[in-house]
Amino acid sequence: MKVPLLDLKCQYQLIKHDVLRVTEEIYDSQYFILGPHVEALEQQVAQYCHVEFALGVSSGTDALLIALMASGITAGDIVITTPYTFFATAGSISRVGASPCFVDIDPATYNISPVGISAAIDRMSHAERERLKAIIPVHLYGQCADMDPILEIARDNQLIVIEDAAQAIGAEYKGRRAGKMGDFGCFSFFPSKNLGAFGDGGMVTTPSKVFHNIMLTLRNHGSHPKYYHSLIGGNFRLDALQAAIVSVKLNYLDQWTKMRQDHAATYSRLFSRCGLADRVVLPVEKETRHTFNQYVIRVAEKRDELRAFLLESGIGTEVYYPVPLHLQKCFSFLNYRERDFPEAESAAAQTLALPIYPELTLAQQEYVVDRIQFFCAKKINHEIHE
Ligand SMILES: *Cc1c(COP(=O)(O)O)cnc(C)c1O
């Protein structure tokens, strides 16, 4: 049996008719950049995320970049974030000339630890505290970071909060949607996200009219009115085609999220039933609506062997992420070392993402768990005979 990590072809069959209709409309109009389809999607996403404003941008990475630029974060500033995330989170901080200050994760949720943030701020010199401007919590795998204490720390220290919600559209924390809690929420429409385009795309949400206006200008090279540049922005524009396709898919998002959540519950049931619950650490859900962009398990040892074994069995998996950001070569100038963030490092060594896409079947899930059980049993036999 084949179980790919992600299969978008099946989903396409469901939406094909609507996608072809709307894209043909755009081809006929020859209106490709921004315009009515982008504005319609902005309104839809603002409404979906329960936020006042949403601005379509070229990618999730550019969503982070434009939020940092609109916040006035610049050379010499410091931004707190997690080392256990996709590169773009910290990469964007560096691209505006600021320095990421990493804080370790909560090992249960893999999200940044609020206690760790407080401790990091306490350790800063007076000069460093003056340079500290923002926090970027990441809602990893589709589960919100522990936002209440993070927002409180931000309030106490007058810090901007930029939610990296690239993996978490529709996720909730104590009833509040991802992207609604901070000063900015950054979303990605990369095809593998829960709401993916047919290419790159992204969205920034904000409750602030002021920030929204600044970003409108920044998105188009700071041009306002046309050819008069009050700010140095960039080309952060979203295509009409991508916006129209994402609009079509947004109508299905809640249904797809429910299917992902059902699959997560099924995995938990199957793992418990075969007695693997103590060998394999399953995802926890804490006071949130987890949208399961990824279903990530954790094994104490031989993760890479398990992954290779599953691949041989026709099962696709992935490691998000094998190298925590503080140990990336390009950040060596920040002078972090191994063991600086033990939880992030241990997660990087032990986690494995299993297939969780909506169209996954029960038979496929049973096969995945069966193969993991087989691998673990083989390992136990091996240990006994050694
Ligand atoms: C995907 C992702 C991004 C970047 O989004 P792109 O659209 O690929 O630029 C940023 N942060 C996180 C956590 C992501 O998963």
The ligand as an SDF file (V2000), in Angstrom:
LIG
                    3D

 15 15  0  0  0  0  0  0  0  0999 V2000
    5.4620   27.8700    5.4970 C   0  0  0  0  0  0  0  0  0  0  0  0
    5.9310   28.6860    6.6130 C   0  0  0  0  0  0  0  0  0  0  0  0
    6.3990   30.0050    6.4360 C   0  0  0  0  0  0  0  0  0  0  0  0
    6.6690   30.6130    5.0970 C   0  0  0  0  0  0  0  0  0  0  0  0
    5.6300   30.5890    4.2000 O   0  0  0  0  0  0  0  0  0  0  0  0
    5.9420   30.6550    2.6140 P   0  0  0  0  0  0  0  0  0  0  0  0
    4.5960   30.9310    2.0430 O   0  0  0  0  0  0  0  0  0  0  0  0
    6.4930   29.3410    2.2280 O   0  0  0  0  0  0  0  0  0  0  0  0
    6.8920   31.7700    2.3830 O   0  0  0  0  0  0  0  0  0  0  0  0
    6.7170   30.7300    7.5560 C   0  0  0  0  0  0  0  0  0  0  0  0
    6.6220   30.2130    8.7890 N   0  0  0  0  0  0  0  0  0  0  0  0
    6.2090   28.9540    9.0070 C   0  0  0  0  0  0  0  0  0  0  0  0
    6.1090   28.4430   10.3960 C   0  0  0  0  0  0  0  0  0  0  0  0
    5.8600   28.1480    7.9270 C   0  0  0  0  0  0  0  0  0  0  0  0
    5.4730   26.8880    8.1540 O   0  0  0  0  0  0  0  0  0  0  0  0
  1  2  1  0
  2  3  1  0
  2 14  2  0
  3  4  1  0
  3 10  2  0
  4  5  1  0
  5  6  1  0
  6  7  2  0
  6  8  1  0
  6  9  1  0
 10 11  1  0
 11 12  2  0
 12 13  1  0
 12 14  1  0
 14 15  1  0
M  END
$$$$
